[in-house]
Amino acid sequence: MGKLWKRLLAVTTAAAMLLAVGFAAAPAGMVQAAENSYEGDLVVIHTNDMHGHFDTVEGEQLGMAAVAGLKQYYEAKGADVLLLDAGDFSQGTTLVSYFDGGSAVLFMNAAGYNAVSLGNHEFDFGFEELQVMAALADFPILDANILDKETGKPYFGDNAVFTFDNRKVGVFGLDTAEAQTKASPKNVKDITILDGQELYDCAQEQVNTLKAQGCDFIICLGHLGVDDESIGRRSLDVAANTTGIDLFIDGHSHTEMDGGVVVNGTTITSTGSYLANIGVVICDGETKTLKASLVKAADYKGSYDAGVENFVKAHQDIVDAAYSGLFANAEVDLNGEREPGVRTEETNLGDFAADAYLYAAQQYMGEEVKVDGAIQNGGGVRASIPAGPISMNTLYTVFPFGNSVSVVKVTGAQLLEALEASCSAAPSALGGFPQVSGIVFTVNTQVPYVNGMQYPDSTYFAPAAPGSRVTIESVGGRAFDLSDSYYIAVNNFMADGGDTYYVFTQAEEVIDTGVIDAEGLISYVDSLGGVIGAEYAAPKGNITIR
């Protein structure tokens, strides 16, 4: 059990007392009266990609208190209610990362979730921590395509049946095979994630099994998404290649589907991310028609559960106290947006992070070894930072993964392959997109990326012709040479072959410095006198995209 789990257990009893007090204090009129009744209807309330955003921010973020309030509202109006989540709930803010994701499960328990699918980020804290997280849950984890490598059986649950007075609802789950590399590969080594045709066959088998059990309404919880990079394993693809799924609750691509889309008779819906919206699907008890909609934070006038609100706040207070210090002062806004941003182009925050990696690695290696450059994967930067004081809480929110700084010794050919693969989607977004220091290169997006061999245990492909899209001008201040060797600072996720960086597992040498990325950022900013200044007003010009 990790140290963060000890933190969680240390506060759970006290926080649970606040939860109980909050429930007791919640007014009887909390569930507001409404003219219409939902007697006999099935109401599915759903979330996805919450990424730790469980507190309430008025007008921006509904939080777990509103999720609980909505469930209570529809139950009070006579509906059969299911509360479901499609994954990526346990990583993304210090509110959850401080507790190894365990606090997320406790918040969802409090709100009354009925079932969830895992996302790729549930694996971020390690497989042992995920198993403890699953043990804490009062709801089943459903992922029919995540198999134990030894037994070939679903590692968690595959499906669940919910029986109401006039219906049986079957729910099964699917997770993206991209978790093999969008989580650290070492964290998923004990499982197999079915993909492609095997994914479709698995989904159809689940539908057939649930129908055989008498289910008259079938829901898939799928952390699959609709991004182009996921073609072949998207919710759209599963729906097109199966029959009998009535409702597909999607996640992964952070896509808002207000009203849903229908593919092959399946209604697909997704809320976006960060609890900016909560999804509601109403199945009319008489006509069996579906109406999908999003409840939006910007215009929400409904109920908040006071007990859940207090429960979340109790944990937030602990995190705020732990991370109350000041990290730095920024004289400029730092761009950490997804797209356009760190997953599509060079940004000033990407430059800062890569510079910090280079600095921390060089401090560790000393004078004997010159570290030539550094790469920070864009997906490792989770938010922008506005100009002004930067708290430690913000630091750990923007860089939440706790990766360590590593140094890989690679040939020029291996470095070229890594950059070519990580820029494969450009100009579209990709989590592996490289933010660099000490490396100058150009991406020609007019040349199509051609797949070579598929990397082992990965959904990504090596480039068929490294150098066809990417040209490296210099590394470490000297002209690039395919046959030279280079020491490159990366994070241990990349050194382990995460995202598109499988080639780094073939490096001649891998040195894990043991320096946590946030600690490296702190040491670097200290070398700058605690100020991120005008030198980061704009990207440095390390990357040219044509």
KEGU-589599 format. One record per residue (C-alpha): residue in three letters; x, y, z. Coordinates in steps of 0.001 Angstrom, whole numbers, padded with zeros to 6 digits, always signed. Example, Ala and Ser with C-alpha at 12.3 -4.5 7.8 and 13.67 -1.06 7.14 Angstrom:
BEGIN
ALA+012300-004500+007800;SER+013670-001060+007140;
END
This chain:
BEGIN
MET+000000+000000+000000;GLY+001484+003333-001117;LYS+001948+006332+001099;LEU-000952+008125-000550;TRP-003311+005321+000372;LYS-002213+005816+003969;ARG-003195+009461+003602;LEU-006578+008392+002307;LEU-007230+005973+005143;ALA-006110+008577+007662;VAL-008796+011035+006581;THR-011619+008710+005578;THR-013156+008335+009034;ALA-013248+012054+009723;ALA-014541+012842+006244;ALA-017228+010163+006528;MET-018456+011834+009696;LEU-018799+015098+007764;LEU-020653+013236+005033;ALA-023129+011877+007562;VAL-023577+015310+009113;GLY-024097+016800+005682;PHE-026787+014294+004783;ALA-028541+014955+008064;ALA-028371+018687+007435;ALA-029669+018492+003873;PRO-033116+020093+003765;ALA-036114+017982+002924;GLY-036891+020295+000042;MET-033504+019719-001558;VAL-035155+017741-004351;GLN-037199+020461-005942;ALA-040797+019894-006962;ALA-041584+019593-010652;GLU-044820+019513-012610;ASN-044013+016392-014596;SER-043647+012865-013297;TYR-041215+010231-014563;GLU-043171+007289-013164;GLY-042420+004248-015296;ASP-039540+005898-017187;LEU-035928+004791-017140;VAL-033537+007676-016499;VAL-029833+007121-017086;ILE-027615+009809-015555;HIS-024090+009574-016885;THR-020644+011131-016629;ASN-017275+010581-018267;ASP-013767+012007-018117;MET-014379+013747-014800;HIS-010612+013729-014172;GLY-010918+014605-010510;HIS-013148+017664-010966;PHE-015502+016725-008144;ASP-015868+020101-006447;THR-018464+022652-007521;VAL-017405+025778-009425;GLU-020524+027796-010110;GLY-021211+028223-013801;GLU-018238+026096-014821;GLN-018189+022768-013018;LEU-021202+020948-011593;GLY-019285+018704-009225;MET-020326+015524-007464;ALA-022921+017318-005327;ALA-024963+018116-008454;VAL-024616+014537-009726;ALA-026066+013275-006439;GLY-028762+015940-006512;LEU-029883+014953-010013;LYS-030127+011294-009087;GLN-032247+012130-006045;TYR-034453+014416-008137;TYR-035375+011780-010706;GLU-035831+009105-008059;ALA-038241+011393-006208;LYS-040232+011853-009431;GLY-040779+008104-009756;ALA-038180+007163-012369;ASP-036076+004028-012448;VAL-032631+005634-012212;LEU-029143+004395-013069;LEU-026029+006515-012443;LEU-023117+005415-014644;ASP-019624+006603-015581;ALA-017509+005860-018658;GLY-014046+006225-017141;ASP-011135+008569-016398;PHE-012507+009656-013030;SER-009479+009160-010773;GLN-006679+011286-012262;GLY-006404+014952-013180;THR-006503+017134-010072;THR-004723+017088-006737;LEU-008092+016384-005104;VAL-007715+012814-006366;SER-004008+012389-007159;TYR-003036+013224-003568;PHE-004970+010086-002563;ASP-003842+007814-005428;GLY-007302+008156-006947;GLY-009029+006589-003926;SER-010912+009739-002992;ALA-012630+009659-006406;VAL-014129+006280-005583;LEU-015349+007517-002204;PHE-017017+010544-003800;MET-018728+008306-006360;ASN-019848+005946-003599;ALA-021419+008917-001834;ALA-023270+010009-004971;GLY-024663+006509-005502;TYR-023066+005330-008724;ASN-024416+002014-009992;ALA-021588+000969-012345;VAL-018504+002330-014132;SER-016041+001480-016845;LEU-012358+002162-016384;GLY-010516+004670-018531;ASN-006824+004632-019387;HIS-006007+006999-016509;GLU-007321+004629-013843;PHE-004061+002717-014408;ASP-001832+005733-013707;PHE-001157+004992-010056;GLY-000149+001387-010686;PHE-002071-001860-010909;GLU-001885-002581-007190;GLU-003428+000782-006409;LEU-006153+000160-008994;GLN-007037-003123-007286;VAL-007354-001343-003941;MET-009464+001319-005636;ALA-011750-001392-006993;ALA-012065-002912-003511;LEU-013189+000469-002129;ALA-015951+000835-004711;ASP-019571+000166-003766;PHE-020315-000238-007485;PRO-019100-002801-010029;ILE-016285-002029-012449;LEU-017314-003373-015857;ASP-014823-003963-018654;ALA-015557-007067-020666;ASN-012533-006592-022940;ILE-009917-006267-020160;LEU-008682-009807-019667;ASP-006324-011420-017187;LYS-003341-012528-019289;GLU-003064-015796-017350;THR-006706-016876-017341;GLY-008138-015075-020371;LYS-011140-014058-018226;PRO-012325-010488-017563;TYR-010062-009088-014856;PHE-012812-006977-013361;GLY-016534-007435-014044;ASP-017936-007742-017538;ASN-021622-006925-017090;ALA-024354-006296-014541;VAL-028135-006625-014616;PHE-030397-004098-012873;THR-033964-005278-012254;PHE-036824-002805-011816;ASP-040556-003410-011522;ASN-041211-003367-015250;ARG-037816-003860-016877;LYS-034403-005465-016717;VAL-031468-003329-017807;GLY-028169-004903-018835;VAL-024976-002891-018605;PHE-021542-003928-019871;GLY-018269-002056-020168;LEU-015403-001623-022631;ASP-012081+000207-022287;THR-009812+001441-025045;ALA-006843-000661-026042;GLU-004957+002641-026148;ALA-004581+002208-022389;GLN-001669-000096-023265;THR+000445+002975-024025;LYS-001609+005899-022687;ALA-000960+004452-019257;SER+002534+003396-018296;PRO+003144+000029-020017;LYS+004400-001495-016758;ASN+001005-000764-015172;VAL-000903-002843-017742;LYS+001525-005730-018240;ASP-000749-008275-016518;ILE-003771-007672-018747;THR-004829-008016-022356;ILE-007226-005455-023858;LEU-009242-006763-026798;ASP-009170-004516-029856;GLY-010489-004354-033411;GLN-012643-007308-034475;GLU-012066-008988-031114;LEU-013529-005874-029481;TYR-016631-006060-031694;ASP-017046-009780-031020;CYS-016700-009183-027279;ALA-019379-006471-027384;GLN-021772-008643-029373;GLU-021259-011540-026981;GLN-022136-009252-024072;VAL-025320-008114-025794;ASN-026332-011700-026535;THR-025627-012794-022959;LEU-027645-009964-021448;LYS-030583-010534-023797;ALA-030533-014222-022883;GLN-030887-013137-019260;GLY-034079-011286-020143;CYS-032712-007745-020402;ASP-034919-005523-022530;PHE-032579-002509-022508;ILE-028813-002775-023131;ILE-026268-000104-022194;CYS-022579-000097-023075;LEU-020200+001970-020949;GLY-017324+002540-023351;HIS-014191+004532-022759;LEU-013462+004576-026489;GLY-014080+008045-027914;VAL-014545+009272-031463;ASP-011124+010751-032317;ASP-009631+009966-035720;GLU-006563+008452-034059;SER-008905+005828-032551;ILE-010503+004696-035824;GLY-011318+001007-035580;ARG-011929+001089-031831;ARG-014281+004067-031456;SER-017801+003978-030084;LEU-018946+004671-033657;ASP-017112+001550-034872;VAL-018469-000710-032138;ALA-022030+000471-032816;ALA-021607-000041-036560;ASN-020301-003587-036077;THR-022797-004858-033485;THR-026541-005076-033040;GLY-028665-004722-029939;ILE-026961-001922-027983;ASP-029678+000576-027123;LEU-027481+003194-025453;PHE-023717+003725-025674;ILE-022269+006044-023028;ASP-018900+007121-024375;GLY-015751+008743-023012;HIS-012038+009207-023770;SER-012188+011880-026504;HIS-013824+014531-024264;THR-016564+015003-026858;GLU-019819+016821-026103;MET-022796+015051-027718;ASP-025818+017083-026686;GLY-028776+015087-027940;GLY-026583+012133-028867;VAL-026002+010563-032272;VAL-027577+007385-033629;VAL-025455+004743-035365;ASN-026980+001446-036495;GLY-029856+001864-034043;THR-027591+002713-031100;THR-027817+006108-029399;ILE-024308+007309-028533;THR-023837+010110-026029;SER-020961+011743-024159;THR-020745+014726-021814;GLY-017393+016284-022697;SER-015195+016441-019610;TYR-014528+017833-016122;LEU-018205+017760-015056;ALA-018943+020849-017110;ASN-021995+018796-018095;ILE-023942+015836-016756;GLY-025696+013554-019214;VAL-029346+012549-018844;VAL-031044+009968-021057;ILE-034768+009382-020571;CYS-036358+006226-021941;ASP-040110+006773-022062;GLY-041893+003960-020250;GLU-044672+003742-022842;THR-043135+004558-026223;LYS-039602+003297-025377;THR-038190+006323-027206;LEU-034914+007826-025996;LYS-034237+011481-025303;ALA-030593+012370-024587;SER-029546+015757-023265;LEU-026803+017501-021311;VAL-027352+019365-018059;LYS-024882+022238-018293;ALA-023071+023982-015476;ALA-023580+027328-017163;ASP-027358+027213-016664;TYR-027905+024624-013909;LYS-030636+025644-011443;GLY-031167+022281-009763;SER-030209+020673-006494;TYR-026854+020077-004844;ASP-026475+017425-002177;ALA-025092+019149+000914;GLY-023643+015961+002377;VAL-021659+015157-000755;GLU-020530+018780-001008;ASN-019167+018666+002549;PHE-017533+015294+001936;VAL-015648+016602-001103;LYS-014691+019796+000715;ALA-013223+017837+003642;HIS-010759+016204+001276;GLN-010097+019431-000619;ASP-009168+021200+002613;ILE-006549+018543+003330;VAL-005072+018881-000160;ASP-005067+022675+000009;ALA-003189+022567+003294;ALA-000627+020150+001862;TYR-000046+022225-001287;SER-000453+025731+000090;GLY+003065+026920-000732;LEU+004144+029044-003692;PHE+005857+027374-006649;ALA+006782+030406-008720;ASN+005645+033724-010144;ALA+004830+033778-013857;GLU+005168+037041-015719;VAL+003410+035559-018762;ASP+000494+033255-019483;LEU+001696+029678-020062;ASN-000176+027667-022691;GLY-001043+024115-021698;GLU-004239+023719-023738;ARG-004846+020400-025525;GLU-005488+021745-029037;PRO-004330+024011-030383;GLY-001709+023602-027725;VAL+000689+021059-026270;ARG-000714+018165-028329;THR-000452+019960-031672;GLU+002375+022514-031579;GLU+005215+023984-029563;THR+004009+026090-026627;ASN+005785+028188-024035;LEU+004653+025884-021205;GLY+005920+022905-023185;ASP+009263+024662-023599;PHE+009424+025404-019883;ALA+008681+021790-018938;ALA+011257+020405-021383;ASP+013854+022923-020210;ALA+013190+021804-016630;TYR+013683+018156-017598;LEU+016977+019038-019273;TYR+018123+021021-016246;ALA+017171+018311-013726;ALA+018784+015570-015793;GLN+021998+017551-016247;GLN+022188+018272-012513;TYR+021875+014555-011851;MET+024367+013423-014518;GLY+027004+015976-013528;GLU+029941+017118-015607;GLU+030899+013683-016895;VAL+027894+013329-019217;LYS+026374+016079-021335;VAL+022600+015723-021647;ASP+021887+016839-025210;GLY+018170+017464-025127;ALA+014840+016748-023504;ILE+011341+015715-024570;GLN+008091+016212-022646;ASN+005064+014445-024136;GLY+002228+016927-024638;GLY-000257+014663-022896;GLY+001765+015000-019699;VAL+000829+018690-019453;ARG-002741+018921-018195;ALA-003652+022630-018019;SER-002596+026180-018750;ILE-001154+028509-016109;PRO-002189+032181-016038;ALA+000321+034893-015260;GLY+000755+035603-011571;PRO+001608+033582-008467;ILE+001639+029813-009084;SER+000738+027661-006109;MET+002096+024206-005436;ASN-001476+023023-005927;THR-001408+024370-009486;LEU+001962+022752-010133;TYR+000690+019319-009141;THR-002525+019889-011097;VAL-000675+020693-014316;PHE+001852+017887-013776;PRO-000132+015291-011784;PHE+001445+012000-012786;GLY+004444+011853-010475;ASN+006721+010576-013243;SER+010426+010507-012633;VAL+013023+012134-014862;SER+014927+009551-016911;VAL+017798+009805-019371;VAL+017931+007570-022452;LYS+021053+007104-024575;VAL+019833+006697-028144;THR+021227+006816-031638;GLY+020259+009571-034012;ALA+018197+007022-035939;GLN+016242+006094-032795;LEU+015652+009742-031920;LEU+014385+010404-035445;GLU+012010+007441-035197;ALA+010706+008701-031859;LEU+009997+012201-033204;GLU+008503+010877-036437;ALA+006141+008571-034519;SER+005180+011212-031968;CYS+004314+013671-034744;SER+002350+011068-036718;ALA-001021+012787-036193;ALA+000166+016366-036802;PRO-001496+018770-037367;SER-004184+016863-035412;ALA-003780+016367-031678;LEU-001844+013480-030150;GLY-000847+013003-026519;GLY+002613+011902-027596;PHE+003350+015167-029426;PRO+006846+016264-028317;GLN+007638+019468-026480;VAL+011429+019727-026648;SER+014533+021427-025310;GLY+017913+021340-027017;ILE+016350+019814-030150;VAL+015396+021747-033292;PHE+013258+020003-035890;THR+010656+020513-038626;VAL+007451+018565-039321;ASN+006119+018563-042877;THR+002422+017785-042429;GLN+001886+017776-046208;VAL+003589+014374-046306;PRO+001247+011610-045063;TYR+002400+009419-042193;VAL+002819+005840-043411;ASN+002599+003037-040869;GLY+005421+000568-040569;MET+005294-002302-038089;GLN+002906-002082-035151;TYR+004749-001625-031894;PRO+004373-004577-029480;ASP+001468-004259-026989;SER+000556-000916-028537;THR-002023+000664-030798;TYR+000694+002796-032440;PHE+002866+002056-035448;ALA+006489+002771-036189;PRO+007062+005052-039170;ALA+007614+003156-042405;ALA+010201+005740-043466;PRO+011661+007780-040581;GLY+012636+011207-041846;SER+009868+011465-044426;ARG+007908+013972-042329;VAL+010413+015023-039658;THR+013757+016670-040283;ILE+016037+017233-037276;GLU+018324+020226-037694;SER+020311+020038-034466;VAL+020567+018323-031094;GLY+022521+019734-028179;GLY+023760+022619-030281;ARG+025391+020454-032937;ALA+024239+019331-036350;PHE+022128+016193-036247;ASP+023703+012919-037356;LEU+021850+009614-037656;SER+024870+007678-036434;ASP+025678+009847-033407;SER+024588+008944-029883;TYR+022559+011366-027781;TYR+021568+011568-024130;ILE+017933+012707-023987;ALA+015978+013534-020826;VAL+012429+012172-020795;ASN+009977+010990-018153;ASN+009894+007351-017094;PHE+006501+006912-018822;MET+008199+007627-022142;ALA+011308+005615-021258;ASP+008991+002651-020619;GLY+007536+003007-024121;GLY+004439+005034-023278;ASP+002507+006876-025989;THR+004462+006602-029270;TYR+007889+006167-027651;TYR+008387+002393-027876;VAL+011800+002901-029503;PHE+013133+004257-026189;THR+012770+000754-024733;GLN+015528-000201-027180;ALA+017894+002499-025906;GLU+021523+001561-025261;GLU+021212+002927-021750;VAL+018322+004087-019516;ILE+019053+005995-016320;ASP+016174+006696-013952;THR+017302+009671-011880;GLY+014599+009142-009254;VAL+013838+012867-009469;ILE+010049+013335-009634;ASP+009036+015629-012474;ALA+007499+018222-010135;GLU+010720+018252-008089;GLY+012654+018864-011294;LEU+010380+021761-012147;ILE+010886+023210-008676;SER+014670+022973-008888;TYR+014645+024567-012329;VAL+012417+027451-011294;ASP+014652+027998-008263;SER+017581+028396-010688;LEU+015546+031148-012370;GLY+015075+032984-009097;GLY+011509+031773-008707;VAL+010279+033723-011740;ILE+009088+032423-015111;GLY+009828+035544-017084;ALA+009865+037144-020496;GLU+012097+034419-021946;TYR+008925+032296-022008;ALA+006652+034968-023453;ALA+006435+032953-026672;PRO+007563+029540-027923;LYS+011306+029427-028589;GLY+011094+028165-032160;ASN+012344+024629-031507;ILE+009608+023159-033717;THR+008525+024275-037170;ILE+005286+022831-038544;ARG+004645+023117-042252;
END
